[in-house]
């Protein structure tokens, strides 16, 4: 971790712009698999030997941003309840279609009638303590889906259903690790306890569920607009969680070799599970096949680092991973091969906000595949075709069976500075390199196209009205 002085220096000097060569596209950088190649990857995943596997789900933080539009509507009504909200506003649509959401309770919400009084009543009961208090709860415990038989599932419940479908071990168990805030632990325990036994019997699975929390030691200081430490009312320096990049330390604590990563809000109704599971198995097969090829090269280098072998490895890097190397030196090749591996699903860009796949030139002159956010780019290069849905499969062990120390592969020059506020006062916050951005910068990376049907995030409450959630 950076010292306080180093953090303040980051605020003053910022982070260097990355040297982006080009967007990764199907022409170069993103593999597009035909049906036979996809089926072969699934079979590889089923047969490959793995030293443990688990599903890793970033699930910390409250869902307040999910309800931003509702808070805006509530504020407007509390300021002036003489007339209803504009019909085309998100909050008005929410109150109008309240009965379509899984969390709808007729006794609590009643029937919408379009009046300002009813809109105000619904929004208060949705967000306030006299109702569901959804604005302060984590996304994972919110009711996302209602099934025809009346069953209602939270987001975390849907992750349990997914896990048994594509992450089940030979002994019938499924391992899940959820990153949570300690303040929400009881809510998660309650939500999981409500379904784990039922799902265990229904799907023939035994769940091994672990919670992990972000280490306060990874918090970073905040500064005021003059880049001086931000002081709270009691005179102490404000420290803040450093973004999801800090989760690299939580990921580093896992013993399993094969890890699937997917955000808590990217789930869908069970009817889409066959598609979701198939493509997750495709990613696992691609990751394990890449692992085995890299391990083979490392063992071959141990035996005889011949010029022919080194030339073949250099060609492999260029053709398979978009890694352009300045030479075929055996030690350079070994250092580039002996790294954690990730295979990342990429979907066609439909205008969603967020990061994307790029080919980037590093400090040593070599190129590599990276997932970047717009704030890391001086300007957005033309020609991009795909978007990062946060659908990753990772191999965290080396070819001799040892665990990698993942912080060794973080690029500290790829953090973020964001504008925030505290008790109404503006501040600047320092975020560590993102988990799938700079925190995995020095991993061996492969991008694979996956269908848009596998990407169904819930960024706003109205996303729950989309077909994948109904």
N, C-alpha and C positions, 0 to 999 in steps of 0.2 A: 504493500500500500504506500501511496505517496505521503510524505510528511506534510505538516501544515504549511510550511514554507513552499514546498513544491506545489501544493494545491493552489495557494495564492498566486504563484507564478503562472499557473495554467489560466487563472481568471484574467490576469493582466496580458498574457501573451497569446492566449487561445491555443487551438490545436492546428497543426499543419494540414493544409488541403491534401487530399490523397491524389496520387497520379493515376487517374483513370484512363486506361487504354481504350476501352470500348465497353458497351453493354454486353453481357453474355446473352446470346440468342441461340436458336436452334442451328444457325449456320456455324456458330463457334461458341462453345461453352455450356450449352444445355442439350442433354441427350433426350431424344424423342424416341421412345421404344415402340416397335410394332407389336402386335398381339403375341407373336411367338417369343419375342425377347422378353416381354413382360411375364409370360407364363414360365419361361425358363428361370427368371429371377425369383419368382415365387417358389419354384421347386428347389432352387439353391438355398433359399432361406429355410426351408423345411429340413434339409439334409445337413447343412453346415453345422459343425461343432461350435458351441458358444459357451464361454465360461460365465454363465449367468446373464439374465436380461431383465430389464425393468422399463416401466413407462414413467417418464419424468414430466410433471405437469406444473408449470409456473402458475400459481393460483393466489398469490398474495395481493393485498390491496383491496380497498373497498370499491364498490361499483358506482361511485358517485358520478363519474364521467358518463356512464351509461344513461344516466337520468338527467343530464345537463339541460336538455330541452324542457323536461318536466319542471325542473326547478325554475327555469325562466318563466314558464307559464304560471306556476304558483306565485311567483313574485309579482307578476303582472296583475293577477286576480286579487291578491292581497292589497295591492295599491289601488285598484279600482275594480270592484265587483259589480258595477252597474250594468255591464254588458259582457257577454261571453267572449271567449278567445276567438280570433279569426279562424274560420273553418279550415283554412289551409295550413295552419300552424301545427307542428308536431304534437304539442300538448293537447290541442283540440282533437286531433285524430286519435290520440291515445285514449282520451276519455270517451270518445264516440265508439271505439272498438274494444273497450275494456273487457267485454265478455269473451273475446277471442284469445285472451292470454291464459296461460296455464295457471297463473296465480289468482285468477278471478274467483271471488267468493261473493255470491249474490247477497248473502246476509251482511257482508261487510260493505260492499260497494253499491248495492242496489242496482237499479236500471238507469243508464244515462238518458237524459232528456234534452241535452243541448243547452241547458240554462247555465248561467255563470255560477249560480249557487251549487249546482250539481258538479260542475267541473272543479270548483274549489274543494268540494267535499271529497271527490275522488282523488285528487292530487294530494291533499293532506293525508288521506288514509294510505296512499301508496308510499309516501315518503316520510311521514311523521311517526312519532312514537305511539300515537293512538291507533295506528294501523299496522302495516307490514314493516315499516322502517327500512325499506329496500335501499334507500340512498346511502345507508351506512354499513350495509352488509357486503361481504365479498361475493363476487359473481358466482363462485362455485356452489353456493348454497341457495341460490335463487331458483325458483321453479321455472324451468325453461319449456317443458313439453307436457302436453296432456294427450293421452292415447284414447282411442275409441271406447275402450273398456273402463275408462275413468282413471286409470293409473296416471299419476303425475310424477315427473322426474326432474330433479335438479341437474345442473350442469355436471356436478361431480358424479352423480349417479350414472349419467350417460358415459362418462369416462370409464367407469367400472364395467359397463356393458362392452365398450370398445376393447378394453384390456383383455377380457376373457376371449374375445374373438381372434385377436392376432398376437397377444403376448403371453399366452398360456404356456407354462412349462410342461415337460413330460409327465411330471407328477400331479398335474391338474391345478397347480397354483399359478397365481398371477401377481407380480410385484408392481406396486405403484408407489411413487414418491411424489408428494405434493408439497410445493413450497408455499408456505402460509405465513401470515402475520400471527404472532403469538396471541394477540387479542381476539383472533377469530378461531382459535383452536377448538373451543367448545362447540361452535356452530358447525364446523366440519365434522367433528366426531359424531354429533347428533345426526347430521345429514347422511353420513355413511352408515351409521348403526341402523338407520331406518330401512336400508335396502340390502346391506351386505349379506345377511342370512338368506333373504328371499332370493337374491340373485345367485348366491352360492348353490342353492338347491335347483334353481331353474336352469342354470347353465353348467352345472357340474364343475364348479371352480372354488378354490380356496384363496381368498384374497389376503395378501401380505401388504399392508398399507403402512407407510411411514410418512411422518411429517418432518419437514425441515424448515428452519427459519433463517432469514438473512442475518448474518453475524453483525451486531452493532459495530464491531471493529472496522467494518467496511464502509461505515457512514462517512460522508465528506462534509466539510464545513460549507456554510453559505456565506456570501459576502454581500455588502450593500452595493449601491450603484457606483461607488468610488473604489471598489475592489478591496475594501477593508472588512475584516470579519464582522458578520452580522450579529449584533448583540441583542439578546432577549431582554425583557423588562427587568429581569433580575441581574442583568449584567453578564450572564454566561453566553458563550458563543453557540449559535444555533448550528446543530449538526443534523443532516438529513440522510435518509437512505439513498444510496448511490445508484439507483436504477437497477434494471434486471441484469446488468453486467456483473453485479456482485454475486449473482447466483453461480458463477463459475466455481466459486469455492464450495458451494453446496453440491454441485455436480462432481467436483473433485473428491467428495467424501463417499461416493458410491463405490461399491465393490464389484458390481456387475460389469461385464465387458460390453454388452450390447444395450444401448439405451435409446428409447424412442422419446422424442420431445414434441410436445404439442400444447398450445395454449389452452387454458381452462375454458375459454368462451367459444372455441372452435369445435363444436359438436353439432350433431343433427339428430333427427328422429331415427329410430332403429331401422326403418325401411331402407335407409341409405347405407346401412352398415356394410352390406356386401361390397359395395364400391369402395367405401372408406378402408375396409380391412384389406381388400385386394391390393390397393395401391400402397398401403403401408407395408405389406409383405413384399411388394416389388422393391420399395426403398430398402428394406432389410436385406433382400437378396443382393441388390446392387452393392450395398455397403459391405456385406460379408465377402462377396466376390472380389471387391476392390481390396479388402483386407488381405485375403489369401494371396492375391497377386503381389501385393507389396511385401508381405512376409516372405514369399518365395524369392523375390529379388534381394531382400536383406540377407537371407540365408546363402544365396548364391554369391553375394559380395563377401561374405565371411569365408567362403571356400576358395574363390578365385576371381578377384576383381579385374577380369580381362578387359582389354579395350572394346572387344565385341559386346560383352555384357554391359559395360558402361554406356556404350552407344545405344544399345537397345533400351536401357532404362531412361536415358535422356529423351529418346523418341517417345516412350510411354508417357512421360510427364507432359510433353508438348501436345500429344494427340488426345490423351484421355483426361488430363486435368488442367489444360491451358497453362501449364507451368513452363515458362521459357527460362532455361538455365544458361548462364554465360559459358559454362564448360561442362565436360563429362568427368570431372575429377571424382574419383571414387569416394573420398570423404565428404565432398559436397553432396553427392547423390545419397550417401548414407544418412546425412543429417536431414535431407529433405524427405526421405522415405520414412524415417523412424519418428513418426508424429501421430497424434490422434487423427482419426478419420471421421468425416461426416459426409453423408449423402443427403441433399436437401431437395425436397419437392418444390417445384416452381409452377405457378399457374399463369395462364394468359392474363395480361393486365387489363382489367375492366374499369380502371379509374379509381381503384381503392387506394386510400392513403397508406403510406408505409414504405418499407425498403424494397430494394430490388437487387438482381444479380449483375455483377460487373467483373470485368477483367482489370486487375490493378497491378501497377508496377511498384514493387517494394523498394526498401532502402538499399538492398544489395543488388538491385538491377534486374532481379528475376520477376516474372509475372505470376499471378495466382488468381483463383476465383474467390471473390469476396461478396458478402451481402452488405450493402451500404444503405444508410438513410440519406434523405435529401440534404440534411444539415451537414453532411460530410462532403458534399459536392459544391465546388465553386459555381458550377452550372450543370444542369442536367444534360448529359450527352443525348443526342438524337439517336433514334433507331432501337430503343429498348422495347422489348416485347412481353416481358414477364414480370411477375410480382412475387415477393416472398411471403408465403402464407404461414411461416413458422411450422414446418412439417419436416422434422429432421430425424435421421437415424444415425447414431454415432457408435464407433468402436473406440473404447478408452484404454485398451491394453496393448502393450508392445508385443513384438514377435517372440520374445523370450518369456512371455506370460506375466511380465511385470506391469503395474499400473503406471500410466503417465501422470506426472504432476502437472495438471492442466494450467495453473497460473504461469508456467514457464512458456506457454504458447500464446500469451496475450500480447497485443500491441498496445502499449500504454499511450501511444500518440493518437488514439482514435476515440477519445472520449467526447462528451458533449457538454456545452454550457447552455442552460435553459433559464428562461425568465419565470419566476414564481413570486409568491407573496406570502407573508406571515403576519397575521393579525392586521391585515390591511396595508402593510408596508411592503414595497417592492424589494426583491432580492434577486441575486443570481445564484443558481445551483449548479454543482458540478456532478455529472453522472459518469460513472465508469464506462469503459468500452462495452457496448451492448453484448449480451450473451451470445447471440448468433452473428454479431458484427465483429468488433475488435477483439472480444474475448476469445474468439475462435479464429483469429486472423492467421495464425501460423499452423493451422490444421491442413491436412490434405483433404481437398474438397471436390465433390462432384455434384453437379446440378442435373436433376431429372425432371422432365415435364410430367405433371400430374393433372388430371381433369379438374375443372372448376367445381364440379360437384363435391369434391373433397374439402372445399374451403367454404365454411358456413359460419363465420364469426358473428358474435353479437356485440357490436360496438355501441349501438344505441338500443333502447328498449323496443323501438319499432322494428328492428331487425327480426324480432321474434314473430313478426307477422309474415315473414318470407316463407315460401313453400317448404323449405328444409326443416322448419321449426313448427309446422302446423300438421 
